[in-house]
Amino acid sequence: MARIKIQSIVEKLDYDMKRALEDAVQQTDNRIDIDRSQLFRAFKRAVGRKFSTWVTVPDDYVEKHQ
């Protein structure tokens, strides 16, 4: 098993994650006008509340590059 810092990963992927979240909301209800930065901040706060700092995941979910 590997351990990851889930909040750090979410922050690292923020550029694409913001757009993906916005797209998901728009697909759910395209009448909603969303501020992707505000949505992402709320998402990061929710991740922080729901997960501990370190999250254990199976090794095959992680590939290490050197």
mmCIF file as Biopython writes it, N, C-alpha, C and O atoms, coordinates in Angstrom:
data_model
#
loop_
_atom_site.group_PDB
_atom_site.id
_atom_site.type_symbol
_atom_site.label_atom_id
_atom_site.label_alt_id
_atom_site.label_comp_id
_atom_site.label_asym_id
_atom_site.label_entity_id
_atom_site.label_seq_id
_atom_site.pdbx_PDB_ins_code
_atom_site.Cartn_x
_atom_site.Cartn_y
_atom_site.Cartn_z
_atom_site.occupancy
_atom_site.B_iso_or_equiv
_atom_site.auth_seq_id
_atom_site.auth_asym_id
_atom_site.pdbx_PDB_model_num
ATOM 1   N N  . MET A ? 1  ? 0.844   -1.184 0.000   1.0 0.0 1  A 1 
ATOM 2   C CA . MET A ? 1  ? 0.000   0.000  0.000   1.0 0.0 1  A 1 
ATOM 3   C C  . MET A ? 1  ? 0.888   1.246  0.000   1.0 0.0 1  A 1 
ATOM 4   O O  . MET A ? 1  ? 1.975   1.267  0.578   1.0 0.0 1  A 1 
ATOM 5   N N  . ALA A ? 2  ? 0.392   2.259  -0.657  1.0 0.0 2  A 1 
ATOM 6   C CA . ALA A ? 2  ? 1.111   3.526  -0.726  1.0 0.0 2  A 1 
ATOM 7   C C  . ALA A ? 2  ? 0.306   4.584  0.034   1.0 0.0 2  A 1 
ATOM 8   O O  . ALA A ? 2  ? -0.908  4.467  0.198   1.0 0.0 2  A 1 
ATOM 9   N N  . ARG A ? 3  ? 1.008   5.604  0.487   1.0 0.0 3  A 1 
ATOM 10  C CA . ARG A ? 3  ? 0.342   6.722  1.148   1.0 0.0 3  A 1 
ATOM 11  C C  . ARG A ? 3  ? 0.499   7.967  0.282   1.0 0.0 3  A 1 
ATOM 12  O O  . ARG A ? 3  ? 1.575   8.233  -0.254  1.0 0.0 3  A 1 
ATOM 13  N N  . ILE A ? 4  ? -0.571  8.713  0.155   1.0 0.0 4  A 1 
ATOM 14  C CA . ILE A ? 4  ? -0.539  9.954  -0.613  1.0 0.0 4  A 1 
ATOM 15  C C  . ILE A ? 4  ? -1.097  11.091 0.231   1.0 0.0 4  A 1 
ATOM 16  O O  . ILE A ? 4  ? -1.912  10.878 1.128   1.0 0.0 4  A 1 
ATOM 17  N N  . LYS A ? 5  ? -0.646  12.288 -0.069  1.0 0.0 5  A 1 
ATOM 18  C CA . LYS A ? 5  ? -1.201  13.496 0.548   1.0 0.0 5  A 1 
ATOM 19  C C  . LYS A ? 5  ? -2.280  14.009 -0.399  1.0 0.0 5  A 1 
ATOM 20  O O  . LYS A ? 5  ? -1.998  14.718 -1.364  1.0 0.0 5  A 1 
ATOM 21  N N  . ILE A ? 6  ? -3.521  13.635 -0.100  1.0 0.0 6  A 1 
ATOM 22  C CA . ILE A ? 6  ? -4.622  13.912 -1.021  1.0 0.0 6  A 1 
ATOM 23  C C  . ILE A ? 6  ? -4.787  15.410 -1.288  1.0 0.0 6  A 1 
ATOM 24  O O  . ILE A ? 6  ? -5.027  15.794 -2.432  1.0 0.0 6  A 1 
ATOM 25  N N  . GLN A ? 7  ? -4.667  16.253 -0.284  1.0 0.0 7  A 1 
ATOM 26  C CA . GLN A ? 7  ? -4.836  17.695 -0.493  1.0 0.0 7  A 1 
ATOM 27  C C  . GLN A ? 7  ? -3.742  18.249 -1.404  1.0 0.0 7  A 1 
ATOM 28  O O  . GLN A ? 7  ? -4.005  19.120 -2.233  1.0 0.0 7  A 1 
ATOM 29  N N  . SER A ? 8  ? -2.523  17.748 -1.253  1.0 0.0 8  A 1 
ATOM 30  C CA . SER A ? 8  ? -1.427  18.199 -2.113  1.0 0.0 8  A 1 
ATOM 31  C C  . SER A ? 8  ? -1.665  17.776 -3.556  1.0 0.0 8  A 1 
ATOM 32  O O  . SER A ? 8  ? -1.352  18.522 -4.485  1.0 0.0 8  A 1 
ATOM 33  N N  . ILE A ? 9  ? -2.208  16.601 -3.744  1.0 0.0 9  A 1 
ATOM 34  C CA . ILE A ? 9  ? -2.495  16.133 -5.104  1.0 0.0 9  A 1 
ATOM 35  C C  . ILE A ? 9  ? -3.584  16.984 -5.733  1.0 0.0 9  A 1 
ATOM 36  O O  . ILE A ? 9  ? -3.469  17.377 -6.894  1.0 0.0 9  A 1 
ATOM 37  N N  . VAL A ? 10 ? -4.633  17.273 -4.986  1.0 0.0 10 A 1 
ATOM 38  C CA . VAL A ? 10 ? -5.711  18.117 -5.506  1.0 0.0 10 A 1 
ATOM 39  C C  . VAL A ? 10 ? -5.160  19.483 -5.885  1.0 0.0 10 A 1 
ATOM 40  O O  . VAL A ? 10 ? -5.507  20.011 -6.942  1.0 0.0 10 A 1 
ATOM 41  N N  . GLU A ? 11 ? -4.312  20.066 -5.049  1.0 0.0 11 A 1 
ATOM 42  C CA . GLU A ? 11 ? -3.720  21.371 -5.352  1.0 0.0 11 A 1 
ATOM 43  C C  . GLU A ? 11 ? -2.807  21.308 -6.576  1.0 0.0 11 A 1 
ATOM 44  O O  . GLU A ? 11 ? -2.796  22.234 -7.387  1.0 0.0 11 A 1 
ATOM 45  N N  . LYS A ? 12 ? -2.047  20.230 -6.716  1.0 0.0 12 A 1 
ATOM 46  C CA . LYS A ? 12 ? -1.147  20.068 -7.861  1.0 0.0 12 A 1 
ATOM 47  C C  . LYS A ? 12 ? -1.934  20.013 -9.172  1.0 0.0 12 A 1 
ATOM 48  O O  . LYS A ? 12 ? -1.466  20.494 -10.204 1.0 0.0 12 A 1 
ATOM 49  N N  . LEU A ? 13 ? -3.120  19.429 -9.124  1.0 0.0 13 A 1 
ATOM 50  C CA . LEU A ? 13 ? -3.942  19.257 -10.318 1.0 0.0 13 A 1 
ATOM 51  C C  . LEU A ? 13 ? -4.971  20.370 -10.490 1.0 0.0 13 A 1 
ATOM 52  O O  . LEU A ? 13 ? -5.925  20.215 -11.252 1.0 0.0 13 A 1 
ATOM 53  N N  . ASP A ? 14 ? -4.789  21.491 -9.789  1.0 0.0 14 A 1 
ATOM 54  C CA . ASP A ? 14 ? -5.835  22.506 -9.741  1.0 0.0 14 A 1 
ATOM 55  C C  . ASP A ? 14 ? -6.251  23.050 -11.093 1.0 0.0 14 A 1 
ATOM 56  O O  . ASP A ? 14 ? -7.443  23.282 -11.292 1.0 0.0 14 A 1 
ATOM 57  N N  . TYR A ? 15 ? -5.358  23.265 -12.020 1.0 0.0 15 A 1 
ATOM 58  C CA . TYR A ? 15 ? -5.708  23.848 -13.312 1.0 0.0 15 A 1 
ATOM 59  C C  . TYR A ? 15 ? -6.752  22.987 -14.027 1.0 0.0 15 A 1 
ATOM 60  O O  . TYR A ? 15 ? -7.803  23.482 -14.433 1.0 0.0 15 A 1 
ATOM 61  N N  . ASP A ? 16 ? -6.453  21.705 -14.176 1.0 0.0 16 A 1 
ATOM 62  C CA . ASP A ? 16 ? -7.370  20.803 -14.873 1.0 0.0 16 A 1 
ATOM 63  C C  . ASP A ? 16 ? -8.568  20.418 -14.005 1.0 0.0 16 A 1 
ATOM 64  O O  . ASP A ? 16 ? -9.668  20.213 -14.518 1.0 0.0 16 A 1 
ATOM 65  N N  . MET A ? 17 ? -8.359  20.322 -12.706 1.0 0.0 17 A 1 
ATOM 66  C CA . MET A ? 17 ? -9.431  19.937 -11.796 1.0 0.0 17 A 1 
ATOM 67  C C  . MET A ? 17 ? -10.526 21.002 -11.781 1.0 0.0 17 A 1 
ATOM 68  O O  . MET A ? 17 ? -11.710 20.666 -11.743 1.0 0.0 17 A 1 
ATOM 69  N N  . LYS A ? 18 ? -10.149 22.279 -11.810 1.0 0.0 18 A 1 
ATOM 70  C CA . LYS A ? 18 ? -11.135 23.359 -11.839 1.0 0.0 18 A 1 
ATOM 71  C C  . LYS A ? 18 ? -12.051 23.205 -13.051 1.0 0.0 18 A 1 
ATOM 72  O O  . LYS A ? 18 ? -13.273 23.300 -12.936 1.0 0.0 18 A 1 
ATOM 73  N N  . ARG A ? 19 ? -11.459 22.972 -14.182 1.0 0.0 19 A 1 
ATOM 74  C CA . ARG A ? 19 ? -12.235 22.841 -15.405 1.0 0.0 19 A 1 
ATOM 75  C C  . ARG A ? 19 ? -13.102 21.588 -15.400 1.0 0.0 19 A 1 
ATOM 76  O O  . ARG A ? 19 ? -14.237 21.613 -15.876 1.0 0.0 19 A 1 
ATOM 77  N N  . ALA A ? 20 ? -12.574 20.503 -14.868 1.0 0.0 20 A 1 
ATOM 78  C CA . ALA A ? 20 ? -13.344 19.262 -14.793 1.0 0.0 20 A 1 
ATOM 79  C C  . ALA A ? 20 ? -14.552 19.425 -13.869 1.0 0.0 20 A 1 
ATOM 80  O O  . ALA A ? 20 ? -15.645 18.961 -14.193 1.0 0.0 20 A 1 
ATOM 81  N N  . LEU A ? 21 ? -14.362 20.080 -12.726 1.0 0.0 21 A 1 
ATOM 82  C CA . LEU A ? 21 ? -15.474 20.321 -11.813 1.0 0.0 21 A 1 
ATOM 83  C C  . LEU A ? 21 ? -16.531 21.206 -12.467 1.0 0.0 21 A 1 
ATOM 84  O O  . LEU A ? 21 ? -17.729 20.938 -12.365 1.0 0.0 21 A 1 
ATOM 85  N N  . GLU A ? 22 ? -16.081 22.254 -13.133 1.0 0.0 22 A 1 
ATOM 86  C CA . GLU A ? 22 ? -17.018 23.147 -13.810 1.0 0.0 22 A 1 
ATOM 87  C C  . GLU A ? 22 ? -17.802 22.384 -14.880 1.0 0.0 22 A 1 
ATOM 88  O O  . GLU A ? 22 ? -19.018 22.544 -14.988 1.0 0.0 22 A 1 
ATOM 89  N N  . ASP A ? 23 ? -17.116 21.558 -15.667 1.0 0.0 23 A 1 
ATOM 90  C CA . ASP A ? 23 ? -17.782 20.764 -16.698 1.0 0.0 23 A 1 
ATOM 91  C C  . ASP A ? 23 ? -18.811 19.815 -16.082 1.0 0.0 23 A 1 
ATOM 92  O O  . ASP A ? 23 ? -19.910 19.657 -16.613 1.0 0.0 23 A 1 
ATOM 93  N N  . ALA A ? 24 ? -18.452 19.189 -14.969 1.0 0.0 24 A 1 
ATOM 94  C CA . ALA A ? 24 ? -19.369 18.248 -14.317 1.0 0.0 24 A 1 
ATOM 95  C C  . ALA A ? 24 ? -20.629 18.965 -13.839 1.0 0.0 24 A 1 
ATOM 96  O O  . ALA A ? 24 ? -21.736 18.449 -13.994 1.0 0.0 24 A 1 
ATOM 97  N N  . VAL A ? 25 ? -20.463 20.148 -13.260 1.0 0.0 25 A 1 
ATOM 98  C CA . VAL A ? 25 ? -21.620 20.908 -12.796 1.0 0.0 25 A 1 
ATOM 99  C C  . VAL A ? 25 ? -22.482 21.315 -13.990 1.0 0.0 25 A 1 
ATOM 100 O O  . VAL A ? 25 ? -23.707 21.207 -13.936 1.0 0.0 25 A 1 
ATOM 101 N N  . GLN A ? 26 ? -21.853 21.778 -15.056 1.0 0.0 26 A 1 
ATOM 102 C CA . GLN A ? 26 ? -22.595 22.202 -16.242 1.0 0.0 26 A 1 
ATOM 103 C C  . GLN A ? 26 ? -23.362 21.035 -16.874 1.0 0.0 26 A 1 
ATOM 104 O O  . GLN A ? 26 ? -24.472 21.222 -17.373 1.0 0.0 26 A 1 
ATOM 105 N N  . GLN A ? 27 ? -22.778 19.839 -16.855 1.0 0.0 27 A 1 
ATOM 106 C CA . GLN A ? 27 ? -23.463 18.669 -17.406 1.0 0.0 27 A 1 
ATOM 107 C C  . GLN A ? 27 ? -24.657 18.284 -16.545 1.0 0.0 27 A 1 
ATOM 108 O O  . GLN A ? 27 ? -25.659 17.775 -17.047 1.0 0.0 27 A 1 
ATOM 109 N N  . THR A ? 28 ? -24.542 18.531 -15.244 1.0 0.0 28 A 1 
ATOM 110 C CA . THR A ? 28 ? -25.633 18.219 -14.329 1.0 0.0 28 A 1 
ATOM 111 C C  . THR A ? 28 ? -26.791 19.192 -14.517 1.0 0.0 28 A 1 
ATOM 112 O O  . THR A ? 28 ? -27.954 18.789 -14.561 1.0 0.0 28 A 1 
ATOM 113 N N  . ASP A ? 29 ? -26.463 20.471 -14.627 1.0 0.0 29 A 1 
ATOM 114 C CA . ASP A ? 29 ? -27.489 21.497 -14.813 1.0 0.0 29 A 1 
ATOM 115 C C  . ASP A ? 29 ? -26.844 22.680 -15.528 1.0 0.0 29 A 1 
ATOM 116 O O  . ASP A ? 29 ? -26.149 23.483 -14.904 1.0 0.0 29 A 1 
ATOM 117 N N  . ASN A ? 30 ? -27.070 22.785 -16.822 1.0 0.0 30 A 1 
ATOM 118 C CA . ASN A ? 30 ? -26.397 23.832 -17.598 1.0 0.0 30 A 1 
ATOM 119 C C  . ASN A ? 30 ? -26.981 25.223 -17.355 1.0 0.0 30 A 1 
ATOM 120 O O  . ASN A ? 30 ? -26.510 26.193 -17.949 1.0 0.0 30 A 1 
ATOM 121 N N  . ARG A ? 31 ? -27.991 25.342 -16.503 1.0 0.0 31 A 1 
ATOM 122 C CA . ARG A ? 31 ? -28.549 26.657 -16.169 1.0 0.0 31 A 1 
ATOM 123 C C  . ARG A ? 31 ? -27.750 27.343 -15.072 1.0 0.0 31 A 1 
ATOM 124 O O  . ARG A ? 31 ? -27.944 28.529 -14.805 1.0 0.0 31 A 1 
ATOM 125 N N  . ILE A ? 32 ? -26.848 26.594 -14.433 1.0 0.0 32 A 1 
ATOM 126 C CA . ILE A ? 32 ? -26.077 27.139 -13.322 1.0 0.0 32 A 1 
ATOM 127 C C  . ILE A ? 32 ? -24.851 27.871 -13.859 1.0 0.0 32 A 1 
ATOM 128 O O  . ILE A ? 32 ? -24.067 27.312 -14.625 1.0 0.0 32 A 1 
ATOM 129 N N  . ASP A ? 33 ? -24.698 29.124 -13.449 1.0 0.0 33 A 1 
ATOM 130 C CA . ASP A ? 33 ? -23.498 29.893 -13.787 1.0 0.0 33 A 1 
ATOM 131 C C  . ASP A ? 33 ? -22.539 29.742 -12.609 1.0 0.0 33 A 1 
ATOM 132 O O  . ASP A ? 33 ? -22.866 30.116 -11.483 1.0 0.0 33 A 1 
ATOM 133 N N  . ILE A ? 34 ? -21.370 29.199 -12.869 1.0 0.0 34 A 1 
ATOM 134 C CA . ILE A ? 34 ? -20.462 28.828 -11.776 1.0 0.0 34 A 1 
ATOM 135 C C  . ILE A ? 34 ? -19.150 29.586 -11.876 1.0 0.0 34 A 1 
ATOM 136 O O  . ILE A ? 34 ? -18.638 29.819 -12.971 1.0 0.0 34 A 1 
ATOM 137 N N  . ASP A ? 35 ? -18.617 29.963 -10.742 1.0 0.0 35 A 1 
ATOM 138 C CA . ASP A ? 35 ? -17.269 30.519 -10.657 1.0 0.0 35 A 1 
ATOM 139 C C  . ASP A ? 35 ? -16.343 29.349 -10.350 1.0 0.0 35 A 1 
ATOM 140 O O  . ASP A ? 35 ? -16.334 28.842 -9.228  1.0 0.0 35 A 1 
ATOM 141 N N  . ARG A ? 36 ? -15.569 28.921 -11.334 1.0 0.0 36 A 1 
ATOM 142 C CA . ARG A ? 36 ? -14.765 27.699 -11.160 1.0 0.0 36 A 1 
ATOM 143 C C  . ARG A ? 36 ? -13.761 27.823 -10.024 1.0 0.0 36 A 1 
ATOM 144 O O  . ARG A ? 36 ? -13.474 26.828 -9.359  1.0 0.0 36 A 1 
ATOM 145 N N  . SER A ? 37 ? -13.222 29.005 -9.780  1.0 0.0 37 A 1 
ATOM 146 C CA . SER A ? 37 ? -12.264 29.169 -8.684  1.0 0.0 37 A 1 
ATOM 147 C C  . SER A ? 37 ? -12.951 29.019 -7.329  1.0 0.0 37 A 1 
ATOM 148 O O  . SER A ? 37 ? -12.415 28.388 -6.418  1.0 0.0 37 A 1 
ATOM 149 N N  . GLN A ? 38 ? -14.131 29.599 -7.208  1.0 0.0 38 A 1 
ATOM 150 C CA . GLN A ? 38 ? -14.886 29.476 -5.965  1.0 0.0 38 A 1 
ATOM 151 C C  . GLN A ? 38 ? -15.294 28.015 -5.735  1.0 0.0 38 A 1 
ATOM 152 O O  . GLN A ? 38 ? -15.202 27.511 -4.616  1.0 0.0 38 A 1 
ATOM 153 N N  . LEU A ? 39 ? -15.736 27.353 -6.779  1.0 0.0 39 A 1 
ATOM 154 C CA . LEU A ? 39 ? -16.101 25.941 -6.675  1.0 0.0 39 A 1 
ATOM 155 C C  . LEU A ? 39 ? -14.898 25.108 -6.244  1.0 0.0 39 A 1 
ATOM 156 O O  . LEU A ? 39 ? -15.029 24.224 -5.399  1.0 0.0 39 A 1 
ATOM 157 N N  . PHE A ? 40 ? -13.735 25.382 -6.815  1.0 0.0 40 A 1 
ATOM 158 C CA . PHE A ? 40 ? -12.538 24.609 -6.484  1.0 0.0 40 A 1 
ATOM 159 C C  . PHE A ? 40 ? -12.110 24.848 -5.038  1.0 0.0 40 A 1 
ATOM 160 O O  . PHE A ? 40 ? -11.701 23.910 -4.353  1.0 0.0 40 A 1 
ATOM 161 N N  . ARG A ? 41 ? -12.201 26.088 -4.568  1.0 0.0 41 A 1 
ATOM 162 C CA . ARG A ? 41 ? -11.876 26.370 -3.164  1.0 0.0 41 A 1 
ATOM 163 C C  . ARG A ? 41 ? -12.800 25.590 -2.231  1.0 0.0 41 A 1 
ATOM 164 O O  . ARG A ? 41 ? -12.350 25.025 -1.234  1.0 0.0 41 A 1 
ATOM 165 N N  . ALA A ? 42 ? -14.089 25.561 -2.557  1.0 0.0 42 A 1 
ATOM 166 C CA . ALA A ? 42 ? -15.046 24.813 -1.741  1.0 0.0 42 A 1 
ATOM 167 C C  . ALA A ? 42 ? -14.729 23.320 -1.795  1.0 0.0 42 A 1 
ATOM 168 O O  . ALA A ? 42 ? -14.834 22.626 -0.784  1.0 0.0 42 A 1 
ATOM 169 N N  . PHE A ? 43 ? -14.344 22.829 -2.959  1.0 0.0 43 A 1 
ATOM 170 C CA . PHE A ? 43 ? -13.976 21.426 -3.118  1.0 0.0 43 A 1 
ATOM 171 C C  . PHE A ? 43 ? -12.757 21.087 -2.268  1.0 0.0 43 A 1 
ATOM 172 O O  . PHE A ? 43 ? -12.742 20.060 -1.590  1.0 0.0 43 A 1 
ATOM 173 N N  . LYS A ? 44 ? -11.730 21.946 -2.297  1.0 0.0 44 A 1 
ATOM 174 C CA . LYS A ? 44 ? -10.528 21.705 -1.483  1.0 0.0 44 A 1 
ATOM 175 C C  . LYS A ? 44 ? -10.861 21.688 0.006   1.0 0.0 44 A 1 
ATOM 176 O O  . LYS A ? 44 ? -10.333 20.863 0.751   1.0 0.0 44 A 1 
ATOM 177 N N  . ARG A ? 45 ? -11.732 22.592 0.439   1.0 0.0 45 A 1 
ATOM 178 C CA . ARG A ? 45 ? -12.149 22.592 1.852   1.0 0.0 45 A 1 
ATOM 179 C C  . ARG A ? 45 ? -12.868 21.287 2.202   1.0 0.0 45 A 1 
ATOM 180 O O  . ARG A ? 45 ? -12.641 20.717 3.269   1.0 0.0 45 A 1 
ATOM 181 N N  . ALA A ? 46 ? -13.730 20.819 1.305   1.0 0.0 46 A 1 
ATOM 182 C CA . ALA A ? 46 ? -14.459 19.568 1.540   1.0 0.0 46 A 1 
ATOM 183 C C  . ALA A ? 46 ? -13.501 18.386 1.601   1.0 0.0 46 A 1 
ATOM 184 O O  . ALA A ? 46 ? -13.665 17.502 2.441   1.0 0.0 46 A 1 
ATOM 185 N N  . VAL A ? 47 ? -12.515 18.361 0.733   1.0 0.0 47 A 1 
ATOM 186 C CA . VAL A ? 47 ? -11.503 17.295 0.767   1.0 0.0 47 A 1 
ATOM 187 C C  . VAL A ? 47 ? -10.775 17.336 2.101   1.0 0.0 47 A 1 
ATOM 188 O O  . VAL A ? 47 ? -10.539 16.295 2.713   1.0 0.0 47 A 1 
ATOM 189 N N  . GLY A ? 48 ? -10.418 18.528 2.553   1.0 0.0 48 A 1 
ATOM 190 C CA . GLY A ? 48 ? -9.724  18.674 3.827   1.0 0.0 48 A 1 
ATOM 191 C C  . GLY A ? 48 ? -10.544 18.171 5.008   1.0 0.0 48 A 1 
ATOM 192 O O  . GLY A ? 48 ? -9.992  17.624 5.963   1.0 0.0 48 A 1 
ATOM 193 N N  . ARG A ? 49 ? -11.850 18.353 4.945   1.0 0.0 49 A 1 
ATOM 194 C CA . ARG A ? 49 ? -12.721 17.893 6.034   1.0 0.0 49 A 1 
ATOM 195 C C  . ARG A ? 49 ? -12.972 16.389 5.967   1.0 0.0 49 A 1 
ATOM 196 O O  . ARG A ? 49 ? -13.117 15.749 7.008   1.0 0.0 49 A 1 
ATOM 197 N N  . LYS A ? 50 ? -13.027 15.821 4.789   1.0 0.0 50 A 1 
ATOM 198 C CA . LYS A ? 50 ? -13.413 14.412 4.619   1.0 0.0 50 A 1 
ATOM 199 C C  . LYS A ? 50 ? -12.253 13.433 4.717   1.0 0.0 50 A 1 
ATOM 200 O O  . LYS A ? 50 ? -12.456 12.268 5.057   1.0 0.0 50 A 1 
ATOM 201 N N  . PHE A ? 51 ? -11.048 13.889 4.426   1.0 0.0 51 A 1 
ATOM 202 C CA . PHE A ? 51 ? -9.889  13.002 4.403   1.0 0.0 51 A 1 
ATOM 203 C C  . PHE A ? 51 ? -8.867  13.420 5.443   1.0 0.0 51 A 1 
ATOM 204 O O  . PHE A ? 51 ? -8.762  14.597 5.788   1.0 0.0 51 A 1 
ATOM 205 N N  . SER A ? 52 ? -8.115  12.450 5.941   1.0 0.0 52 A 1 
ATOM 206 C CA . SER A ? 52 ? -6.967  12.786 6.775   1.0 0.0 52 A 1 
ATOM 207 C C  . SER A ? 52 ? -5.863  13.284 5.848   1.0 0.0 52 A 1 
ATOM 208 O O  . SER A ? 52 ? -5.990  13.191 4.627   1.0 0.0 52 A 1 
ATOM 209 N N  . THR A ? 53 ? -4.784  13.810 6.416   1.0 0.0 53 A 1 
ATOM 210 C CA . THR A ? 53 ? -3.691  14.339 5.591   1.0 0.0 53 A 1 
ATOM 211 C C  . THR A ? 53 ? -3.135  13.268 4.664   1.0 0.0 53 A 1 
ATOM 212 O O  . THR A ? 53 ? -2.941  13.503 3.471   1.0 0.0 53 A 1 
ATOM 213 N N  . TRP A ? 54 ? -2.883  12.095 5.223   1.0 0.0 54 A 1 
ATOM 214 C CA . TRP A ? 54 ? -2.350  10.981 4.442   1.0 0.0 54 A 1 
ATOM 215 C C  . TRP A ? 54 ? -3.465  9.971  4.188   1.0 0.0 54 A 1 
ATOM 216 O O  . TRP A ? 54 ? -4.195  9.592  5.104   1.0 0.0 54 A 1 
ATOM 217 N N  . VAL A ? 55 ? -3.584  9.543  2.936   1.0 0.0 55 A 1 
ATOM 218 C CA . VAL A ? 55 ? -4.582  8.560  2.547   1.0 0.0 55 A 1 
ATOM 219 C C  . VAL A ? 55 ? -3.851  7.350  1.983   1.0 0.0 55 A 1 
ATOM 220 O O  . VAL A ? 55 ? -2.945  7.491  1.162   1.0 0.0 55 A 1 
ATOM 221 N N  . THR A ? 56 ? -4.245  6.170  2.423   1.0 0.0 56 A 1 
ATOM 222 C CA . THR A ? 56 ? -3.628  4.940  1.942   1.0 0.0 56 A 1 
ATOM 223 C C  . THR A ? 56 ? -4.371  4.443  0.703   1.0 0.0 56 A 1 
ATOM 224 O O  . THR A ? 56 ? -5.596  4.320  0.700   1.0 0.0 56 A 1 
ATOM 225 N N  . VAL A ? 57 ? -3.597  4.161  -0.348  1.0 0.0 57 A 1 
ATOM 226 C CA . VAL A ? 57 ? -4.162  3.654  -1.606  1.0 0.0 57 A 1 
ATOM 227 C C  . VAL A ? 57 ? -3.362  2.431  -2.039  1.0 0.0 57 A 1 
ATOM 228 O O  . VAL A ? 57 ? -2.209  2.278  -1.635  1.0 0.0 57 A 1 
ATOM 229 N N  . PRO A ? 58 ? -3.949  1.560  -2.850  1.0 0.0 58 A 1 
ATOM 230 C CA . PRO A ? 58 ? -3.202  0.408  -3.340  1.0 0.0 58 A 1 
ATOM 231 C C  . PRO A ? 58 ? -1.981  0.843  -4.165  1.0 0.0 58 A 1 
ATOM 232 O O  . PRO A ? 58 ? -2.021  1.866  -4.848  1.0 0.0 58 A 1 
ATOM 233 N N  . ASP A ? 59 ? -0.921  0.073  -4.097  1.0 0.0 59 A 1 
ATOM 234 C CA . ASP A ? 59 ? 0.317   0.402  -4.810  1.0 0.0 59 A 1 
ATOM 235 C C  . ASP A ? 59 ? 0.106   0.582  -6.308  1.0 0.0 59 A 1 
ATOM 236 O O  . ASP A ? 59 ? 0.770   1.409  -6.934  1.0 0.0 59 A 1 
ATOM 237 N N  . ASP A ? 60 ? -0.818  -0.190 -6.888  1.0 0.0 60 A 1 
ATOM 238 C CA . ASP A ? 60 ? -1.002  -0.096 -8.336  1.0 0.0 60 A 1 
ATOM 239 C C  . ASP A ? 60 ? -1.721  1.183  -8.746  1.0 0.0 60 A 1 
ATOM 240 O O  . ASP A ? 60 ? -1.929  1.401  -9.939  1.0 0.0 60 A 1 
ATOM 241 N N  . TYR A ? 61 ? -2.104  2.032  -7.804  1.0 0.0 61 A 1 
ATOM 242 C CA . TYR A ? 61 ? -2.664  3.340  -8.101  1.0 0.0 61 A 1 
ATOM 243 C C  . TYR A ? 61 ? -1.579  4.410  -8.192  1.0 0.0 61 A 1 
ATOM 244 O O  . TYR A ? 61 ? -1.860  5.551  -8.561  1.0 0.0 61 A 1 
ATOM 245 N N  . VAL A ? 62 ? -0.348  4.047  -7.859  1.0 0.0 62 A 1 
ATOM 246 C CA . VAL A ? 62 ? 0.753   5.000  -7.803  1.0 0.0 62 A 1 
ATOM 247 C C  . VAL A ? 62 ? 1.908   4.479  -8.641  1.0 0.0 62 A 1 
ATOM 248 O O  . VAL A ? 62 ? 2.307   3.322  -8.513  1.0 0.0 62 A 1 
ATOM 249 N N  . GLU A ? 63 ? 2.440   5.337  -9.496  1.0 0.0 63 A 1 
ATOM 250 C CA . GLU A ? 63 ? 3.627   5.004  -10.286 1.0 0.0 63 A 1 
ATOM 251 C C  . GLU A ? 63 ? 4.676   6.046  -9.976  1.0 0.0 63 A 1 
ATOM 252 O O  . GLU A ? 63 ? 4.426   7.242  -10.128 1.0 0.0 63 A 1 
ATOM 253 N N  . LYS A ? 64 ? 5.830   5.620  -9.549  1.0 0.0 64 A 1 
ATOM 254 C CA . LYS A ? 64 ? 6.877   6.560  -9.165  1.0 0.0 64 A 1 
ATOM 255 C C  . LYS A ? 64 ? 7.871   6.730  -10.308 1.0 0.0 64 A 1 
ATOM 256 O O  . LYS A ? 64 ? 8.383   5.754  -10.857 1.0 0.0 64 A 1 
ATOM 257 N N  . HIS A ? 65 ? 8.129   7.965  -10.647 1.0 0.0 65 A 1 
ATOM 258 C CA . HIS A ? 65 ? 9.124   8.324  -11.677 1.0 0.0 65 A 1 
ATOM 259 C C  . HIS A ? 65 ? 10.330  8.937  -10.985 1.0 0.0 65 A 1 
ATOM 260 O O  . HIS A ? 65 ? 10.190  9.668  -10.004 1.0 0.0 65 A 1 
ATOM 261 N N  . GLN A ? 66 ? 11.493  8.639  -11.492 1.0 0.0 66 A 1 
ATOM 262 C CA . GLN A ? 66 ? 12.702  9.223  -10.904 1.0 0.0 66 A 1 
ATOM 263 C C  . GLN A ? 66 ? 13.425  10.066 -11.902 1.0 0.0 66 A 1 
ATOM 264 O O  . GLN A ? 66 ? 14.468  10.639 -11.585 1.0 0.0 66 A 1 
#
